[in-house]
């Protein structure tokens, strides 16, 4: 059974930090890229960051570049999203998803291209 388990959300003050985790199971982790998406209240879901499990290449949306860092621990089949300097506009439900690819990550694929999705974890940033 394929599972993507996102965790680590919570309430934090503006300027603070959180680390999200996405634990994967049920598929060959090294053959997938893992992306993080978020959906704020009343808004469409948007891409945040992506990492290749095969070569570690990464991509960041402009809105989080320089503040968020994505990393992968292939031994644990887990991807992390370290979020620093959080802003109220980062408040959203964060989702992780897996797309079958071993190419170098240079973009966030379209959401429909992702094969598996996890449940969300809520991040709330207070001002």
Residue pairs with C-beta under 8 A, 6 or more apart in sequence:
1 25
1 26
2 25
2 26
2 27
2 116
3 23
3 24
3 25
3 26
3 118
4 22
4 23
4 24
4 96
4 97
4 98
4 116
4 117
4 118
5 21
5 22
5 23
5 24
5 25
5 118
5 119
6 20
6 21
6 22
6 94
6 95
6 96
6 118
6 119
6 120
6 121
7 20
7 21
7 23
7 121
8 18
8 19
8 20
8 21
8 121
9 18
9 20
9 93
9 94
9 120
9 121
9 122
9 123
9 124
10 18
10 122
10 123
10 124
11 124
11 126
12 18
12 86
12 123
12 124
12 125
12 126
13 125
13 126
14 86
14 87
14 88
14 125
14 126
14 127
15 85
15 86
16 86
16 125
17 82
17 83
17 84
17 85
17 86
18 83
18 86
18 123
19 80
19 81
19 82
19 83
20 36
20 80
20 81
20 83
20 94
20 96
20 121
20 123
21 78
21 79
21 80
22 34
22 36
22 78
22 79
22 80
22 81
22 96
22 118
23 76
23 77
23 78
24 32
24 34
24 77
24 78
24 79
24 98
25 77
27 98
27 116
29 53
29 74
29 77
30 53
30 54
30 74
30 102
31 53
31 54
31 100
31 101
31 102
32 53
32 98
32 99
32 100
32 101
32 115
33 50
33 51
33 52
33 53
33 98
33 99
33 101
33 105
33 109
34 50
34 51
34 53
34 72
34 79
34 96
34 97
34 98
35 47
35 48
35 49
35 50
35 51
35 96
35 97
35 98
35 99
35 108
35 109
35 114
36 47
36 48
36 49
36 50
36 70
36 79
36 81
36 94
36 95
36 96
36 97
37 45
37 46
37 47
37 48
37 94
37 95
37 96
37 97
37 111
38 45
38 46
38 48
38 90
38 92
38 93
38 94
38 95
38 123
39 45
39 46
39 92
39 93
39 95
39 120
40 89
40 91
40 92
41 91
41 92
43 92
45 95
45 111
46 61
47 61
47 108
47 111
48 60
48 61
48 63
48 64
48 68
48 81
48 94
48 108
49 58
49 59
49 60
49 61
49 64
49 68
49 70
49 81
49 108
50 58
50 59
50 70
50 105
50 107
50 108
50 109
51 57
51 58
51 59
51 70
51 71
51 72
51 79
51 105
52 58
52 101
52 102
52 103
52 104
52 105
53 72
53 74
53 79
54 102
55 102
55 104
56 72
57 104
57 105
57 106
58 70
58 105
59 105
59 106
59 107
59 108
60 68
60 70
61 108
64 83
64 90
67 83
67 84
67 85
67 86
68 81
68 82
68 83
68 84
69 81
69 82
69 84
70 79
70 80
70 81
70 82
71 79
71 80
71 82
72 78
72 79
72 80
73 79
73 80
79 96
81 94
83 90
83 123
86 123
86 125
87 125
88 125
88 126
88 127
89 125
90 123
90 125
91 123
91 124
91 125
92 122
92 123
93 120
93 121
93 122
93 123
94 120
94 121
94 122
94 123
95 117
95 118
95 119
95 120
95 121
96 117
96 118
97 111
97 114
97 115
97 116
97 117
97 118
98 114
98 115
98 116
99 109
99 113
99 114
99 115
100 115
101 109
